[in-house]
Every structure is written in structure tokens, then in C-alpha cells.
């Protein structure tokens, strides 16, 4: 469990706890605000989004929980940060307003997918999974796309704005104001359902999909 907290005398603090509630790591900073954080699958490495310093830098600082000194820092420059998680290969994937970038255990860039087809519209980004992005192209088309190693692994396009996304290995779903689109990666099949004014879509334990409306599910 990674906890971001406020402590007197510091701009940002973070503590990491094991499943049996024992503290594994702690860092406090009087210089930087800690905005977000994530942990890799073995619980040994954590990454923190920090903002502050003389130049109001935005950067990612990564630690091994057994060492007080960071393993590396990634300066995000002028990019607008949206999300970061450790993916299915235990590498750090970072979503910004301009690209999806993946970094190895040393903080070196291993792949980068820039939004050359348009701009980022929405995304879903879960620990241990590849990110699912929705991109808006200049022609008014919207594309839902799964990225792996800087390349488009699976995708489909629709004429409607994508409001919400759901991804679980093997299937992903995109929700528009009119329809829900379900894509199966095994055979690249795409099915649509009328779901006017639905708010979100998710998947139940039994494998069926659940669509949430303002007054019902």
C-alpha cells in the first residue's frame, strides 16, 4: 500500500506498507510536492511524481525500497502528466499529453508512442496491463488503441467521441454517448450495443459486461 500524506514541515511525504501493515519505505521532502505514485509487481520499486524546486520542475523519481537514494529521475519538461503505472513487463509506462513512453529499470527510454494521428482523448491505465488510449484524429474519427513496445497492437475506429474505456487482457471496450463497442483481441471482432447516455462500462466476475447509467446498471 502506497500512501501519500501531509506532514508538518514538509511539502510531500510518502510511506509504503506491506500486506501485514509493516512500513517498508518512507520519504519526506521539504522541497517537492508528491502528486502521484505507483509500485511495481514485486513491491521492491516505487515511482513518485514530484513537482517543485526553484524551477517548479515536474519529474518522476524512482526508488528501491531498501535504499534512501533514488535509482533515477525522469524530467518531464513541459509535458502535461496524466498517469504512470508498471505494465505487464514490469516497466514504467508514463502517459502525457504528447506521448506514451516506457522506461526500463534504469530509467532509460525503451519505447515512445507519440500521438501523431491526433490528440489524446481519454485513457485507462491499470497496474500490470498495457495502456488503452482513445485518440481523436483531425478527420473527426476516434480510435481506441492498445500500445505495446511503442507500436499499435490492437485498435479500432468509430465516428463518435469515446467517453470511457475499459481494458482487461483479451478484451477492451469503448463507450460513446450512443453505443458500447466491445473488441476481442483473439479474433479482432468488434460488436456494438446501443447504450444511450451510459456513464461508464466495466466487466463482472462472471465475464459479462456491466453498463452504468445515471439511474440504473
C-alpha positions as CSV (number, residue, x, y, z in Angstrom):
1,X,0.0,0.0,0.0
2,X,1.5,3.3,-1.1
3,X,0.2,6.3,0.9
4,X,0.8,10.0,0.1
5,X,0.3,12.2,3.1
6,X,0.8,15.6,4.5
7,X,3.2,16.1,7.4
8,X,4.1,19.3,9.3
9,X,7.3,20.9,7.9
10,X,7.2,19.0,4.6
11,X,5.6,19.7,1.2
12,X,5.2,16.0,0.5
13,X,5.6,12.6,2.2
14,X,5.1,9.0,1.2
15,X,5.0,5.7,3.1
16,X,4.9,2.2,1.8
17,X,3.3,-0.6,3.8
18,X,3.4,-4.4,3.3
19,X,0.3,-6.6,3.3
20,X,0.8,-7.2,7.1
21,X,0.8,-3.4,7.6
22,X,4.6,-3.1,8.3
23,X,6.2,0.1,7.0
24,X,8.7,-0.7,4.2
25,X,9.7,2.7,3.0
26,X,9.4,6.4,3.9
27,X,10.5,9.6,2.2
28,X,9.6,13.2,3.1
29,X,10.5,16.3,1.1
30,X,10.6,20.0,2.2
31,X,11.3,21.0,-1.5
32,X,8.9,18.9,-3.6
33,X,5.2,18.1,-3.6
34,X,4.4,14.4,-4.2
35,X,1.5,14.2,-6.6
36,X,1.1,10.6,-7.5
37,X,2.9,7.2,-7.1
38,X,2.9,3.6,-8.2
39,X,4.6,0.3,-7.2
40,X,6.0,-2.5,-9.4
41,X,4.6,-6.0,-9.1
42,X,7.2,-7.4,-6.7
43,X,6.8,-4.4,-4.3
44,X,10.5,-3.6,-4.4
45,X,10.4,-0.5,-6.6
46,X,8.2,2.6,-6.5
47,X,7.9,5.7,-8.6
48,X,6.7,9.1,-7.5
49,X,5.6,12.2,-9.5
50,X,7.2,15.2,-7.9
51,X,6.7,19.0,-8.5
52,X,8.7,21.8,-7.1
53,X,12.1,23.3,-6.6
54,X,13.5,26.6,-7.9
55,X,12.2,26.0,-11.5
56,X,9.0,24.3,-10.5
57,X,10.2,21.1,-12.1
58,X,7.9,18.2,-12.9
59,X,9.7,14.9,-12.7
60,X,9.4,11.2,-11.8
61,X,11.7,9.9,-9.0
62,X,12.1,6.1,-8.7
63,X,13.4,4.3,-5.6
64,X,14.3,0.8,-4.5
65,X,12.6,0.4,-1.1
66,X,15.9,-0.7,0.5
67,X,17.8,2.5,-0.4
68,X,17.1,6.1,0.6
69,X,18.8,7.4,-2.6
70,X,16.7,7.4,-5.8
71,X,17.6,4.9,-8.6
72,X,16.9,7.6,-11.2
73,X,14.9,10.7,-12.1
74,X,12.9,11.4,-15.3
75,X,12.4,15.1,-16.1
76,X,9.1,15.6,-17.8
77,X,9.9,19.1,-19.0
78,X,6.8,21.0,-20.3
79,X,4.8,17.8,-20.8
80,X,1.4,17.6,-19.0
81,X,1.4,14.4,-16.9
82,X,-1.7,12.2,-16.8
83,X,-0.8,8.7,-15.5
84,X,2.0,6.2,-14.7
85,X,1.9,2.5,-13.9
86,X,4.2,-0.5,-14.1
87,X,3.0,-2.5,-17.1
88,X,2.8,-6.3,-17.9
89,X,6.6,-6.3,-18.4
90,X,7.2,-4.5,-15.1
91,X,8.5,-1.4,-16.9
92,X,7.3,2.0,-16.1
93,X,4.8,3.4,-18.6
94,X,4.0,7.1,-18.5
95,X,1.1,8.9,-20.2
96,X,1.5,12.6,-21.0
97,X,-0.4,15.0,-23.3
98,X,2.1,14.2,-26.2
99,X,3.1,10.5,-25.9
100,X,3.1,7.2,-24.1
101,X,6.6,6.5,-23.0
102,X,8.0,3.3,-21.4
103,X,11.2,3.2,-19.3
104,X,13.3,0.3,-18.1
105,X,14.6,-0.4,-14.6
106,X,17.4,2.1,-15.1
107,X,15.1,4.9,-16.2
108,X,16.2,4.6,-19.9
109,X,13.5,5.1,-22.5
110,X,12.8,1.8,-24.3
111,X,9.8,2.9,-26.4
112,X,7.7,6.0,-27.2
113,X,4.4,6.3,-29.0
114,X,3.6,9.8,-29.9
115,X,0.1,10.8,-30.9
116,X,0.9,11.5,-34.5
117,X,-2.7,10.7,-35.6
118,X,-4.2,13.4,-33.4
119,X,-4.6,14.2,-29.7
120,X,-5.3,12.1,-26.6
121,X,-9.0,12.0,-25.8
122,X,-9.2,9.5,-22.8
123,X,-7.3,6.5,-21.4
124,X,-7.4,3.7,-19.0
125,X,-4.2,2.7,-17.2
126,X,-4.0,-0.2,-14.8
127,X,-1.1,-1.8,-13.0
128,X,0.2,-4.9,-14.8
129,X,-1.7,-4.1,-18.0
130,X,-0.8,-2.3,-21.3
131,X,-2.4,1.1,-21.5
132,X,-5.6,1.6,-23.6
133,X,-5.8,5.0,-25.2
134,X,-8.5,6.9,-27.1
135,X,-7.2,9.3,-29.7
136,X,-9.0,12.0,-31.7
137,X,-7.8,12.4,-35.3
138,X,-8.1,15.6,-37.4
139,X,-10.8,14.0,-39.5
140,X,-13.2,13.6,-36.6
141,X,-12.6,9.9,-36.1
142,X,-11.9,8.4,-32.7
143,X,-9.5,5.5,-32.3
144,X,-9.3,3.1,-29.3
145,X,-5.8,1.6,-29.3
146,X,-3.6,-0.7,-27.2
147,X,0.1,0.1,-27.3
148,X,2.9,-2.4,-26.8
149,X,6.6,-1.6,-27.3
150,X,5.7,1.8,-28.9
151,X,3.5,0.2,-31.6
152,X,-0.2,-0.2,-32.0
153,X,-1.0,-3.8,-31.0
154,X,-4.8,-3.6,-31.4
155,X,-7.1,-0.8,-32.4
156,X,-10.5,0.1,-33.9
157,X,-12.0,3.4,-35.0
158,X,-15.5,4.9,-34.7
159,X,-17.2,8.1,-35.8
160,X,-18.4,9.0,-32.2
161,X,-16.5,10.6,-29.4
162,X,-15.2,8.0,-26.9
163,X,-16.2,9.0,-23.4
164,X,-14.9,6.0,-21.4
165,X,-12.7,2.9,-21.8
166,X,-12.3,-0.4,-20.1
167,X,-9.5,-2.9,-20.6
168,X,-8.8,-6.4,-19.4
169,X,-6.4,-8.8,-21.1
170,X,-8.1,-10.3,-24.2
171,X,-11.0,-7.7,-24.4
172,X,-11.5,-4.0,-24.4
173,X,-14.5,-1.7,-24.5
174,X,-15.1,1.9,-25.6
175,X,-18.2,3.8,-24.6
176,X,-19.7,6.7,-26.6
177,X,-22.9,8.7,-26.0
178,X,-24.8,6.3,-28.2
179,X,-23.0,2.9,-28.1
180,X,-20.7,0.5,-26.3
181,X,-18.1,-1.2,-28.5
182,X,-16.6,-4.5,-27.4
183,X,-13.4,-5.7,-29.1
184,X,-12.0,-9.2,-28.7
185,X,-8.2,-9.3,-29.3
186,X,-8.2,-13.1,-30.1
187,X,-10.1,-12.7,-33.4
188,X,-10.2,-8.9,-33.8
189,X,-14.0,-9.0,-33.7
190,X,-15.9,-5.8,-32.9
191,X,-19.5,-5.8,-31.5
192,X,-21.6,-2.7,-30.7
193,X,-24.6,-2.3,-28.4
194,X,-27.0,0.7,-28.0
195,X,-26.4,2.2,-24.6
196,X,-27.7,5.8,-24.9
197,X,-26.4,8.2,-22.2
198,X,-24.5,5.5,-20.3
199,X,-21.8,6.8,-17.9
200,X,-19.3,4.0,-17.8
201,X,-18.7,0.4,-18.6
202,X,-16.9,-2.4,-16.7
203,X,-16.7,-6.2,-16.5
204,X,-18.2,-8.5,-13.9
205,X,-16.6,-11.5,-12.3
206,X,-18.8,-13.8,-14.4
207,X,-17.4,-12.3,-17.7
208,X,-20.4,-10.3,-18.6
209,X,-20.2,-6.5,-19.1
210,X,-21.9,-4.0,-16.8
211,X,-23.0,-0.6,-18.2
212,X,-23.7,2.1,-15.6
213,X,-26.3,4.8,-16.2
214,X,-27.3,7.7,-14.0
215,X,-30.3,5.8,-12.6
216,X,-29.6,2.1,-13.2
217,X,-27.0,-0.5,-14.1
